[in-house]
Amino acid sequence: DIWTTNPLINLYVPKKVFLLYYSLYTTQIIDDFENYLPNSNISYIFLDTCSGVMICSQEDTGCSRKTVDFINNLEATFDKKFHKTFGKCDYYIFAKK
């Protein structure tokens, strides 16, 4: 499986891509996805921290810290193939180890 926060990946990948795209990004969403990861068949994850999907609401005070922990977890679980920072935005590609 391939998961992405940016639907433009669909233009470049000839396989089905699952969207990590939620209208409300919260610590609960992160927890749910982290619980899904261990038994998943994910081969690649594309993350864009500036897309609407990874922007925490001000009311969710633990969300920013949880996002950092989530990315650190991905770095420990997957091979980080790409990381680039442009301004305040981070772009990652993770591949299954």
N, C-alpha and C positions, 0 to 999 in steps of 0.2 A: 504494500500500500504506500501511497504518497500523500502526505498531508501538507497543506500550505495555508498561510494567513493571507496570501495574495492571489486572487483568482487569475491573474495574468500568467501564472505558471502553466495554466491549462493550454496556452498557446504554444508552448515549447515542449511539452511532455506528451508522448503518444499513448500514455496509459491513463486510466481513470485517476483523477486527483480528488481527494477529499478536502473540503474546506474547513479550516480552523477559524471559522468566522462566526462571531456571535454579536448580536445587537447590543448586549451588555456584557462586558468583560469583567469578571469578578474572581475573587479568590476561590469561590466554589467551582467555577468553570475550570480553573487551573487544577484544583484538587481532582475533579472528575477525569480530566485528561491524564493526569499523572497516575491515577488508579487504572486507567485503561492501558497505559503503555506496557507494563510488564508482560501481558498476555497478547499483545498486538502483533500484527504482521507488518509493521511499518518498516519500509526500506529507506525512505527519505522524508525529511521534514524541512520545509522552507519557511523561515520566519522573517517577518518584516515588523519591527517594533513600532513603526510609525503608522502602520495601517490602523484603521479604526478598531480592528479586532483586539489590539493589545494596548489600548489606552484605558487606564484605570479611572473610574469615577472618583471624585474627591471624597465621597461618602464612604468608600471602601478603603479604610485607612491601612489595611494590611496588604492590599493588592500590589503595590509597587515592590515591596520586599518579596512577596510571593513570586512575582514575575522574575526577579533576579534569581531566586532559588530554583525556579522552574528551568531557566536557561542553564544554570549550573548543573542541574540534574540531567538535562539533555547532553551537556558536554561530557558528563561522566558515563552516560549510557550509550551514546552514539559517537561516531567519529565526526568531528567538526571539519568539514571539507572547505568551508568558506566562511569568513566573517569580515565585514567591512562596515565602518562607521562613516556616515555622511551627516554632518551636523549633529543633531540629537537622535538620529535614526541608526539602528543597527540592523544589518541584514545577515542572515545565517543560512547555511545549508548543512544539515546533519545527515549522515548516512549510517545505516545499521552496521554495527561492528561484526 
